[in-house]
Each structure stands twice: as C-alpha cells, then as structure tokens.
Amino acid sequence: MASIISKKYSIVQIALFSTIFSTITCGLLYYFLERKNEEALITNSAKYCDYSVKRIQGFKFVKPILWVDENCESDNLAGTKRKITEIIDKYKQMNGVTNTSVYLRTGPQWTVVNENEKYQPGSLFKVPVLITILKMDEENPGFLNKVISYKNPIQVDKKLNFPSKTIQLGSSYTIKELLTFMIKYSDNVATVLLEQNMKNEILQKLFSDIGLEVPNAYSSEYLFTAKDYSLFMRTIFNASYLSSENSEFAAELLSECNFKDGIEKGIPSNTKIAHKFGEAGSNDEKQLHESAVIYLGDKGYLLTVMTKGKDIKTLSSLIGEISRAVYNDVSSK
C-alpha cells in the first residue's frame, strides 16, 4: 500500500514540476517575443516618415495630384550626400567657392545639401516661362503658332560666360521657335519677346499651384533654393501640370540644351539628359546653376546644383565633379 501511495506522489510531483516548467518556459518565451516586437516597433517608428500630397487647387469637383512626397530624406542616399559634402568642402577650402546647394531625387528617395541657401536663378527662370507659355497654349490652342516680329533692338545688360545663338533683328518667329531659342540656346532676346506675350497671372498661378511664393510682377529678382527650383523640373517630367503632349515637348526641348560645362561633364557622353543652366551674381560673386534629369535606361534621377564663388570656371568644375560622384553612386545601385 505504501509503495502504491509513493508511486502516486511521484506521478503528481512529476506533473507538478512539468506544469511549473512549462509555465516558466512559456512566460520566458512570451517575454522575449514581446520584447523583440517592442524593439522592432521602436525601430520602425524611428524610421517612419510621413507623406505629403500636393494637389492643384481651383477646380470645383476634382483636385488633381501633382506629386506625393516623403517628408524626410532617404537613408539610402546618406553615403552619396556625404560624398557631395566632401567635394563642396574641398572646393570651399581650395578654390574660393562660397556656397553650394544640391538636391538629388531618384524615384521616391531624395536628399538635399545646404537646403536653406537661396540663389538668383538667372536663366533657370526660363523653365517656368516655358511651362507658362505651354499652359497658355492649352488654354488657347494654336498660340504656339502665333508669329512675333523682332522689330526693335532689345538690349540685354548681362554679359554671358556661355554665349550661344540668338534671334536676328528684323526676322519673325513663331512662339514655338522662340521657345526653342530660349531653352536650347538660352537666348535672352527670345525670352524677352516671349515674356512680352506672356500672361503674368498664369506664371503666378504656376508658382502658387506647386507651392512656391508667388513672384511679384514689379520685383527685380526672385530667389530659389535648390529643392524649390527642382519642383519645376518635376512638374514637367511627371506630366502632372501640362498635358502629356506639352510635357513631352518641354522635356524634348530641355534635352536639346547645348550647355556642356556642368552636369554633362560628370556622366558618360552617350547618356540621355534633359537640363537647363543659369548664370547670375555680380563681379564680386559669380553664380552658376544647373538642374537636370539624367536617364538610366527605364529609370533616372533629378539633380539640381546651385553654386556661388569667385570664378565661373571653378563653379563649372564643381558642378561636374558633383555630377560624377552622383552618377557613379546612383548607376551602381
């Protein structure tokens, strides 16, 4: 009888120990799994980034989307940003460069260097003029075929470091031909004729629609950051503001820009690029800028570089070196 009781107690004890062991094991497992989940949640929260949606206002029933953006820079471009910063620092120390800003976007990922510095756009302002003229054509079909006569001489004060072709006094041109001279050759005389036939309120609406401060018609200058200026290039290449046909025409014109002394110096010669450059500044401080979409097969990236310094050739070399570093990084991914 005693042996039977002893065996029963042994079984009970085994069952009890088994229950306790299982409880402890499950508790520990639950603790570590929950701890792991909490750590993952914290990690993901740290990397979480809000989105902002930019829509065109002014319609009664619809709100067309211009773009959807992440509000924070991409960690994947941190290494590229570091290389860009090192190049800029080198030029500041050795070559008299005073300021440089860079905006880079590849797909939804973006990064920016020296985000808040503002620059005189120079001929970069011709891109919003281009968009405005094409928007006028959409509102008044056939406007691009309107003929403008260049009858009276137009004096252009600024001496260009990168001169090109210009329209001829006494000749007549369609609006479309003037756009070609303005973008392909950066012709300031053609630009003046276009601005004389441009509705300023449509230009102002463009700035308002993409989220920039509306330019004052009586102001002598408008300053841009590199990130802000890039919105015009995105507006064209997203085909989100103009019709697809006019967006394609604008992009094709930009692909014919004959400026070779900036971003093109940093990419292979057979690479497709659509871009615009601008000169500004004074005798004491030169400014040279360029904004471009560089195509890599089915993908591409947007690069805007804005610079200030004492020597225009040095600024040209700086833009080329930044372009080379960005191309090498983006094309290898």
N, C-alpha and C positions, 0 to 999 in steps of 0.2 A: 504494500500500500504506500509506503513512504517513497519507494522508488518511482511509483507512478506519479505522485504529487511532485517530486523533484523534476521529473521529465516535463510535467505540465508547466512548472515555473520556468524551466529553461526555454520552453517554446514561447511563453509570454514575454520573457525577458528579451529573447531574440526579436520578437515582433516589435517590442517597445523600442529597442535600440535601432531597429530598422526604420521605424517611423520617425524617430528623432533625427537619424542620419539623413533621411530623405527630406525632412523639413529644413534642416540646416543647408543641405545641398541646394534645394530649390530657392531658399532665401538668398544664398550667396549668388547663385546664377541670376536671379531676378535683379539683385543689387548691381551686379556688374553690367548686365544688359541695359538696365535703366541708366546707369552712369555713362555707358557708351552712347546711348541715344541722346542724353543730355549734352554730352560733349559734341556730338555731331550737330545737334540743333544749334548750339552756341557757335560752332564753326560756320555753319551755313548762314546763320543770322549775320555774322560779321561780313560775309561776302555778298549778302543780299543787296540788290540795287534796285531802286525804284525806276519806273519808266515815266516818261512824259510824252504826251501825244500833241503834236502841232496840227491844228486844223485851220482851214481857210474860213474866215467869217464872212458874213454879208449875204448869205443865202437864206431863203425862207424855210425850206424844208430839208436841206442837206447841209452837212458840214464835212467837206472833202478833207481827207487826211493827207498832209504834206509828208510827214515822217513820224516814226516812233523811235525815241531815243532812250538808251540807258543814261541815267544821270551821273554815273561815276565812270572813271577811267578803267580800262581793262588791265588786269594784272598780266595778261599775256604780252602786252606791249611795254612792260616796265623795263625790260632789257634794252629795247630799241630806244626808249626815252632816255635811258642812262647814256647810251652812245651819242645821241643827239646833243645832250647837255655837255658831254665831254668835248665834243667838237666845238660847240659855241664858246665854252670856257677857253679853249686853246686860242681861238681867234680873238677873243677879248684881250687876252694877255699879250699876244704877239703881233696882232695885225690891226689894232685900232678900231675894232668893232665895238660899238657901244651897247647895242641891244639886238636881240633876235628872238622871234617867237615862231613856234612851229605847231601846226595842227595836223594830226595824222588820223585817218579813219580807214579801216579795212573791214568791210561788212558792218556788223553792228558794233565792233570794237573800236575804241578811239583813245587817243591820249593827246595831251597838249603840254607845251613847254612855254613858260612865261606868258600865262594866259591873259593877264590883265593889261599888258602893254598895248598902247594904241599907236597907229601909224597913218600917215597920209597915203591914200590908195594910189594916187597917180592914175595911170592908165588901167589899173584894175577896175576903176569905176565904169569902164566901158562895158563890162559884163552886165551890170544892172540896166544900163542903157539898152543893150541888146535885148534883154528879156522884156523890157518895157515896149520897145518897138514891135517885137513879135506879138506881145499881148494886144497892142493896138491893131495889128493885122487880123487877129482873131475877132476883134470887135467890129472891124471894118474890112472885110475880105477884099483883097486887091490892093491894100495900102502899100505893100512891098513893091508894087509895080509903078507907084507914083514917081514921076520924073522931077528931079531937082536940078536947077541950073546953078553952077558955081560962077556967078557973075562978078561979085565984088571980092577983092583980096581979103583973106582972113589972116590976121597976124596972130601967131602962136608965140607967146612970150618964152616958154620954156625951151631951152636947148637940150635936145635928146642925146644921150650917150649911145643909144642903139637906134639910129635913124633907119627908115625904110622907105617904101614907095608912098606917094601921096597923090591925091587927085589933082587935075590940072585946071587952072583958071580958064574960064571960057567954055568948058565942057559941061555936059549934062549927064546925070547919073540917076538910075533908079534907086529907091530906098534900099533894095536888096543889094545893089552894087556898093552902095555906101557902107552897108554893114560889113561887107567883105573887106573893104579898105580899113575900116575901123578895127576889126578883130585880127585879120590876117597880117596886116602891116602896121597896126597900132597908129593909124593916121589920125592926127588930132584935127586936121581941117575937115575931114569927112565926119568926125564926131561932132564938131560944131554945127555943121549943116543938119545932122540928124537931131541934135538937141533943139535946134530951131523949129523942127517939125514934130517934136515930141510933146505929149501931154504930161505936164509935170504931176498932175493928180494921179495918173496911172503909175508913175515912178514911186510916188509917195505911198500908194496903196500896196505896191510890191514890198516895200520895206515893212509896212505895218503887218502885212499878211505873214511874212516869215519871222516876225517877232523882233525886228530891229527898230531903233529910234527913227522916226520919220525925219528925213532931211529937210532943213529949212531952205526954201527956194531962194532966199536972199543971203544965205551963208556962203562964204568963200571956200569953205572946206568941210569935209566930213571925215571923221577918224574911225578906223576899224581895228578890232583885234583880229588875230589870225583865225580864231574859231568863228567869230561872227562873219567874217568875209566868206568863209567856206560854205556858208548857207546858200549863196548864190550858185555855186558850182553844184551843190547837192540838188537845188531846185531844178536845174537843167537835166541832170543825169537821172533823177528819179522820175522825170517826165510827169511831175505831180502838180505843176503850176501852169505850164503851157500845154498845148496839145502834143500828142506823141510826134506828129509831123514837125511842128516847130521846135520841139525839144531836140529832135534828131538833126534838124538844120543847124541849130545853135551849137550842138556838140561837134558837128562836122566842121563848122567854121573855126571853132577852137582847136580842132585837130590840125588846121592849116596854119596856125600861128607860127611865124617864121623866126621866133626868138630861140636861139640855140645856146645862150650863155648862162644857163641856170640849171634847172632840174634835168634837162636833157643830157647835160654833161655827166650825170651820175647813173645813167641807165644805158643798156645796150642800144646800138643805133637802130636796130630793127623793131624796137618796142613802140607800140602804138600809144600816143599820148595826146590828150586834149588839154590846152593850157592857155593862160594869159599872164603876162608880166606887167609890172608897173614901176615907173621911176618917180621919185618925189624928193622932198627935202630941200636943202639950201646948199650954198657953197661951203658952209661950215660943217654940215652934217648931211651926207647923202642917204637916200633910202632906195632900196631895190627889193621888190617883192615878186613872188610868183605863186600861182595856185594851179594845180594840175590834177587830172585823173589819169593814172597810169594803168594800162590794161595788161593783165597777165592771163592770157587765154580767156576763159569764161569769167574770171574774177578780176579784181583790180583794187586800187586803193586811191584815196584822195590825200594829197599832200599840199599844204599851204605853208610857205616860208616867207616871213616878213623881217627885213633887216634894216639896221641903221649903222652908219660908220663914216669914216673919213674918205674912203676910197671905193669907187663903184666897182672896180675890177676885183678888189678883195671881197666885196659882198657877193659878186658873181661866183667867185671860187667857193665861198662859204655855202651858198645855196647848192652848188654842185656836189660838195662833199657830204652835206646832209642828205641829199638825194641818193647818193651812192650807198650810204650806210643803211638808209631805209629800204632801198631796193634789195640789198643783199639779205636783210633780215626777213622782209615780207615774202620774197620769192622763194626762200628756203623752207618756208612753213607749209 
